[in-house]
Amino acid sequence: MPEDVTDARTVRPSRVWIGSLISSFATLPLALVVLFFGGLSPMACDSCSDAASDRFDSSFGPAWTVLCSLLALSVAVLVASWVCAFRRPPLGALLAVLAPCTVFVAWVAFTAMVDWP
């Protein structure tokens, strides 16, 4: 038996990290933009009446918590995609796709929860 034969389980794909890298370049800037505009959104109700301002303020607090939690989840999914890219490449690729999708879901959930004026 030749000695240069390698076991199929020890051979790793050579470019498994590319999906996680592309996901990083998409997820992190998107998350920062969503966080920025979410932080600026209280200015939408600067000229509101007292009743509209109260409705907006009472809905903004929980929506902000959901936004920050889902953005933290998207970063966790991104880190998991990097970890799984080398251990389980198909799962790493799936997580790399899900990370920017989680940012989008965070933005949609935030805008749906806030009672806009």
CYANA upper distance limits for C-alpha pairs under 8 A (distance plus 0.5 A):
  6 THR  CA     10 THR  CA      7.62
  6 THR  CA     11 VAL  CA      7.88
  7 ASP  CA     11 VAL  CA      7.46
 12 ARG  CA     86 PHE  CA      8.26
 16 VAL  CA     20 SER  CA      8.46
 16 VAL  CA     85 ALA  CA      6.19
 16 VAL  CA     86 PHE  CA      7.05
 16 VAL  CA     89 PRO  CA      6.75
 17 TRP  CA     21 LEU  CA      6.71
 17 TRP  CA     82 TRP  CA      7.49
 17 TRP  CA     85 ALA  CA      6.43
 17 TRP  CA     86 PHE  CA      7.81
 18 ILE  CA     22 ILE  CA      6.69
 19 GLY  CA     23 SER  CA      6.59
 19 GLY  CA     92 GLY  CA      8.47
 19 GLY  CA     93 ALA  CA      6.49
 19 GLY  CA     96 ALA  CA      6.57
 19 GLY  CA     97 VAL  CA      8.49
 20 SER  CA     24 SER  CA      6.54
 20 SER  CA     78 LEU  CA      7.72
 20 SER  CA     81 SER  CA      6.51
 20 SER  CA     82 TRP  CA      6.19
 20 SER  CA     85 ALA  CA      7.71
 20 SER  CA     92 GLY  CA      7.87
 20 SER  CA     93 ALA  CA      7.58
 20 SER  CA     96 ALA  CA      5.72
 21 LEU  CA     25 PHE  CA      6.86
 22 ILE  CA     26 ALA  CA      6.82
 23 SER  CA     27 THR  CA      6.21
 23 SER  CA     78 LEU  CA      7.79
 23 SER  CA     96 ALA  CA      5.86
 23 SER  CA     97 VAL  CA      7.23
 23 SER  CA     99 ALA  CA      7.41
 23 SER  CA    100 PRO  CA      7.30
 24 SER  CA     28 LEU  CA      6.33
 24 SER  CA     78 LEU  CA      7.38
 25 PHE  CA     29 PRO  CA      7.31
 26 ALA  CA     30 LEU  CA      6.71
 26 ALA  CA    100 PRO  CA      6.94
 27 THR  CA     31 ALA  CA      6.44
 27 THR  CA     74 SER  CA      8.14
 27 THR  CA     75 VAL  CA      8.29
 27 THR  CA     78 LEU  CA      8.26
 27 THR  CA     99 ALA  CA      6.76
 27 THR  CA    100 PRO  CA      5.16
 27 THR  CA    103 VAL  CA      7.53
 28 LEU  CA     32 LEU  CA      6.74
 28 LEU  CA     75 VAL  CA      8.17
 29 PRO  CA     33 VAL  CA      6.69
 30 LEU  CA     34 VAL  CA      6.61
 30 LEU  CA    100 PRO  CA      7.96
 30 LEU  CA    103 VAL  CA      7.44
 31 ALA  CA     35 LEU  CA      6.53
 31 ALA  CA     71 LEU  CA      6.90
 31 ALA  CA    103 VAL  CA      6.46
 32 LEU  CA     36 PHE  CA      6.51
 33 VAL  CA     37 PHE  CA      6.69
 34 VAL  CA     38 GLY  CA      6.38
 34 VAL  CA    103 VAL  CA      8.21
 34 VAL  CA    107 TRP  CA      6.99
 35 LEU  CA     39 GLY  CA      6.51
 35 LEU  CA     67 LEU  CA      8.34
 35 LEU  CA     68 CYS  CA      8.15
 36 PHE  CA     40 LEU  CA      6.81
 37 PHE  CA     41 SER  CA      6.55
 38 GLY  CA     42 PRO  CA      8.50
 38 GLY  CA     64 TRP  CA      7.93
 38 GLY  CA     67 LEU  CA      8.46
 38 GLY  CA    110 PHE  CA      8.42
 40 LEU  CA     44 ALA  CA      8.36
 42 PRO  CA     46 ASP  CA      7.80
 42 PRO  CA     60 PHE  CA      8.29
 44 ALA  CA    116 TRP  CA      8.37
 44 ALA  CA    117 PRO  CA      8.02
 45 CYS  CA     52 ALA  CA      8.30
 45 CYS  CA     53 SER  CA      6.66
 45 CYS  CA     56 PHE  CA      7.77
 45 CYS  CA    116 TRP  CA      8.36
 45 CYS  CA    117 PRO  CA      6.98
 46 ASP  CA     53 SER  CA      8.40
 48 CYS  CA     52 ALA  CA      6.35
 48 CYS  CA     53 SER  CA      6.10
 48 CYS  CA    117 PRO  CA      7.64
 49 SER  CA     53 SER  CA      6.45
 50 ASP  CA     54 ASP  CA      6.55
 51 ALA  CA     55 ARG  CA      6.82
 52 ALA  CA     56 PHE  CA      6.58
 52 ALA  CA    117 PRO  CA      6.73
 53 SER  CA     57 ASP  CA      6.49
 53 SER  CA    117 PRO  CA      8.35
 54 ASP  CA     58 SER  CA      6.56
 55 ARG  CA     59 SER  CA      6.79
 55 ARG  CA    115 ASP  CA      6.92
 56 PHE  CA     60 PHE  CA      6.42
 56 PHE  CA    114 VAL  CA      7.06
 56 PHE  CA    115 ASP  CA      5.67
 56 PHE  CA    116 TRP  CA      6.69
 56 PHE  CA    117 PRO  CA      7.58
 57 ASP  CA     61 GLY  CA      7.16
 58 SER  CA     62 PRO  CA      8.27
 59 SER  CA     63 ALA  CA      6.83
 59 SER  CA    113 MET  CA      7.08
 59 SER  CA    114 VAL  CA      5.57
 59 SER  CA    115 ASP  CA      6.41
 60 PHE  CA     64 TRP  CA      6.39
 60 PHE  CA    113 MET  CA      8.08
 60 PHE  CA    114 VAL  CA      5.90
 60 PHE  CA    115 ASP  CA      8.05
 61 GLY  CA     65 THR  CA      6.91
 62 PRO  CA     66 VAL  CA      6.76
 62 PRO  CA    113 MET  CA      8.42
 63 ALA  CA     67 LEU  CA      6.58
 63 ALA  CA    109 ALA  CA      8.09
 63 ALA  CA    110 PHE  CA      5.67
 63 ALA  CA    111 THR  CA      8.39
 63 ALA  CA    113 MET  CA      6.05
 63 ALA  CA    114 VAL  CA      6.63
 64 TRP  CA     68 CYS  CA      6.66
 64 TRP  CA    110 PHE  CA      7.38
 65 THR  CA     69 SER  CA      6.56
 66 VAL  CA     70 LEU  CA      6.54
 66 VAL  CA    106 ALA  CA      7.87
 66 VAL  CA    109 ALA  CA      8.10
 66 VAL  CA    110 PHE  CA      7.37
 67 LEU  CA     71 LEU  CA      6.63
 67 LEU  CA    106 ALA  CA      5.86
 67 LEU  CA    107 TRP  CA      7.32
 67 LEU  CA    109 ALA  CA      7.82
 67 LEU  CA    110 PHE  CA      6.20
 68 CYS  CA     72 ALA  CA      6.64
 69 SER  CA     73 LEU  CA      6.70
 70 LEU  CA     74 SER  CA      6.68
 70 LEU  CA    102 THR  CA      7.41
 70 LEU  CA    103 VAL  CA      7.59
 70 LEU  CA    105 VAL  CA      8.42
 70 LEU  CA    106 ALA  CA      5.89
 71 LEU  CA     75 VAL  CA      6.92
 71 LEU  CA    102 THR  CA      7.84
 71 LEU  CA    103 VAL  CA      6.49
 71 LEU  CA    106 ALA  CA      7.01
 72 ALA  CA     76 ALA  CA      6.75
 73 LEU  CA     77 VAL  CA      6.62
 73 LEU  CA    102 THR  CA      8.02
 74 SER  CA     78 LEU  CA      6.66
 74 SER  CA     98 LEU  CA      8.48
 74 SER  CA     99 ALA  CA      5.50
 74 SER  CA    100 PRO  CA      7.50
 74 SER  CA    102 THR  CA      5.87
 74 SER  CA    103 VAL  CA      6.62
 75 VAL  CA     79 VAL  CA      6.73
 75 VAL  CA     99 ALA  CA      7.56
 76 ALA  CA     80 ALA  CA      6.61
 77 VAL  CA     81 SER  CA      6.62
 77 VAL  CA     95 LEU  CA      6.60
 77 VAL  CA     96 ALA  CA      8.02
 77 VAL  CA     98 LEU  CA      7.79
 77 VAL  CA     99 ALA  CA      5.99
 78 LEU  CA     82 TRP  CA      7.04
 78 LEU  CA     95 LEU  CA      7.27
 78 LEU  CA     96 ALA  CA      6.67
 78 LEU  CA     99 ALA  CA      5.92
 79 VAL  CA     83 VAL  CA      6.90
 80 ALA  CA     84 CYS  CA      6.43
 80 ALA  CA     92 GLY  CA      7.74
 80 ALA  CA     95 LEU  CA      7.49
 81 SER  CA     85 ALA  CA      6.25
 81 SER  CA     91 LEU  CA      7.91
 81 SER  CA     92 GLY  CA      4.84
 81 SER  CA     93 ALA  CA      7.26
 81 SER  CA     94 LEU  CA      8.17
 81 SER  CA     95 LEU  CA      5.42
 81 SER  CA     96 ALA  CA      5.77
 82 TRP  CA     86 PHE  CA      7.81
 82 TRP  CA     92 GLY  CA      7.10
 82 TRP  CA     96 ALA  CA      8.42
 83 VAL  CA     87 ARG  CA      7.35
 83 VAL  CA     92 GLY  CA      7.79
 84 CYS  CA     88 ARG  CA      5.50
 84 CYS  CA     89 PRO  CA      6.66
 84 CYS  CA     91 LEU  CA      6.75
 84 CYS  CA     92 GLY  CA      4.98
 85 ALA  CA     89 PRO  CA      5.00
 85 ALA  CA     90 PRO  CA      7.99
 85 ALA  CA     91 LEU  CA      7.68
 85 ALA  CA     92 GLY  CA      4.72
 85 ALA  CA     93 ALA  CA      7.22
 86 PHE  CA     92 GLY  CA      8.19
 88 ARG  CA     92 GLY  CA      6.68
 89 PRO  CA     93 ALA  CA      6.63
 90 PRO  CA     94 LEU  CA      6.83
 91 LEU  CA     95 LEU  CA      6.67
 92 GLY  CA     96 ALA  CA      6.55
 93 ALA  CA     97 VAL  CA      6.90
 94 LEU  CA     98 LEU  CA      6.77
 95 LEU  CA     99 ALA  CA      6.63
 96 ALA  CA    100 PRO  CA      8.22
 97 VAL  CA    101 CYS  CA      7.38
 98 LEU  CA    102 THR  CA      6.57
 99 ALA  CA    103 VAL  CA      7.32
100 PRO  CA    104 PHE  CA      7.03
101 CYS  CA    105 VAL  CA      6.74
102 THR  CA    106 ALA  CA      6.60
103 VAL  CA    107 TRP  CA      6.86
104 PHE  CA    108 VAL  CA      6.77
105 VAL  CA    109 ALA  CA      6.50
106 ALA  CA    110 PHE  CA      6.58
107 TRP  CA    111 THR  CA      6.69
108 VAL  CA    112 ALA  CA      6.54
109 ALA  CA    113 MET  CA      6.61
110 PHE  CA    114 VAL  CA      6.86
